[in-house]
Amino acid sequence: MARHFELVHSKETEVSKYLIYPKKSKERRDGFKEIIRVGDFYHNCNVLATNKGELILIRRPTENEINFIEVKDYGPCPNCLGFLLKKHIWHHLKFICKEKLPLVDSNSKHVIAESNAIMADIYGFGFTKDFTDAILSTFKSDDVGSICQSDILIMKFGAMQFEKFGKTQNELIRQTMRQLVRLTIALREISKNSSLSLSDFLVPEKFDFIIQATKSISMSPYSDETCRPDFHTPSLALKLGYALKKCISIERGTALRSGNMKRNRSLLSFLHLMNMEWTIRISSNALSTLHRRKINATELLPLTNDLVKVSKYIDESILATKLELEGNRSNATWTKLATLVLARIILFNKRRSGEAARMKMSDYISRPSWKEHNTEEIKFSLTPIEQKLAEHLV
């Protein structure tokens, strides 16, 4: 490959800057290795986009992998861009990867998400109709909504999250996109340029703008010089850090597929700054604020009389709404009844509301029978009251 670069591509910028080094030197060898790695990555992206050709992997797949593993199960290492099974990326980063870039901690559980983010727009800039209908079309016609529907990077981020969660977390996706827009608006005010997009600020020279904008929308003014800086919305600052890293990975994928190595190096430098300074300047104080609030929070336990009153009200409302639905079948009445039933189930189980909300009718219908599946050991381990309850409750 080195001879091929020298004979065929010697006039290209990315090759010529390494040809000035002596043959067999480390700088020349590492430079050509980077070009080969990006070339393999670009080839693999074309294979996935056109569904034609063969993937170039870090190691040859086993016969079992060839027969039973699909192409979508492979992804690039966020550091070296070599393709391998996504479930093995963490091991590769920790023990094998020789590219010590400041991108992902090898022990992080988010390495697969980082890999997916690099491949986010592999199928082009088009967004699915489901994403457009469920997310983009629901934004209000204000400044935040218009930027959400026009900033390509923020839309790509939303599309990636929608592909991950489907229609189960629409509000979460919209909320995260709005947070990125609020950051973008703050950045425009600081830079005094209203035409810049979020991707324009992902350069090392404007990293301090990112820090300043994050503080402006989430940090409180210093009230006491003897205390650590306080955030009025500490969770917003933490979420922006996670979202920005996803956006950087999306931008890297776009830059690499277009052959823009200068942009890729700029993004890696920006990420290096984040890894060095974000914890000190943002997340440590945000976590400190959350910890102080948790210690000082007052926990009020509900009174029995209040629980009885709420339960009685919901039961009476369910019966009244059921009779109303039998007489007048309307969507509003049906929605009201469904809401009341869900509230009653949540109150009865005393669990997280999302657990009951995501339960399907098919799960309830196919539930196992307690009387058929219980054992004597389990039955005798219960108290007499629990045994009585188990006979009547599902």
Phi, psi and omega in degrees: 000323179298317179294321178297315178301317185290323184275325189254323189243024186295337182271355180279142188301313185295335180270317187297329182289344176261342180289342180287343179278153180297152178297143180069010176283157182296318181298316180293317181294316180292323179295315178294326179296321179295318179297317179298318182298315179292323177298317177297319179298315180297318178298316181295324177297319177295322178297315181291323182288321183263349182060034178224144178099188182239143176285142173264111185258164177296320176225154182294133182290151176285167179298325179295320178294321180298321186276328191240351183251134182275162182298325183293346179280353178261147178205168182276146169293128182300339181268300187264353179069007176288142183273137175200176178298135184300324183290347180258001185298319182298321180291319179298316180297321187282321190244337192244317188303126181265352180273100182275066178271157185275037189271303188225138173288130183297337179269000184286143177277359184261011185295324179293321178297321178295320178296316179296324181295322178298327182264014192303314185254036182297331181265020176100185185270357181291142179248142184294158179294324179298316179295317180297315183288318186278332186243295189297319185285351184264357179288146177292157181274062177236188182299316181296314181296319181294322178291321178302326183269359183236335180281114186299317183295317180293323178292321177298318178299314178297320180295322178294318178294322179294322177294328180285312187264341187070213183269009184277342185229043183301316182293323177298317180295314179298320181297315181294321177296319178296324178297318178295325178292318177301321176296318180297318179297318178296321179295321179295322179293320181291317182277349181058041177219108185275002183260355184279146176259175182299321182296332179293338181267354180273060176226150184304325183296335184250019179296321179296330175296320179298315179298313182296318180293320178298318178294322183294330183260355183226346185257143176276154174297149181297120181260334182216121183291343181273351182253163175289156177305143185245140178255131175283336175226076184295327181294329178296317179298318180293317181295323179296325177298315178295316183294321180297321178295323176296318180297322178297318179295321177297315179295323177298316179300317178296316182294318182293320181289336177269000179076018182270083183289331178297317178294322179298316179293324178296318179294321178295323177294320177298318180294324177298319176297319179299315181295329181278322192244338186298317181298317183289316189271338184233292195292327181295318178289326178295316178295324177297319177297315178299319181295317179297319180293324179293321179293319185271358182290141178263124179261117179259119178277136180290144177282151180300319180299322179292318179296318178298318181296316179296314181298317180295319180296316181295317180299314180295322180293323179297313180297316181295318180291326177297316178295322178295322180291324178295327180274328183220102183277098179230156181296323182295319180291320179297317179297319179297317179295317179298320179296316180295318180296318179297317178298321180293320180294318179297316181296321182291316184279339181054043179244182175296140183298326181296330181296316179287323183295328182270356180287134182261159177299325180296326177294320181289319182294322183268019181295147177287150179279128180299318185293330182274330188257350181282159178244163181298323180298316179294318183298315182284346177282346180274154175285162179305321179294318179295325177295320178295316179297321182295334179285334185253333185257150178263000000 
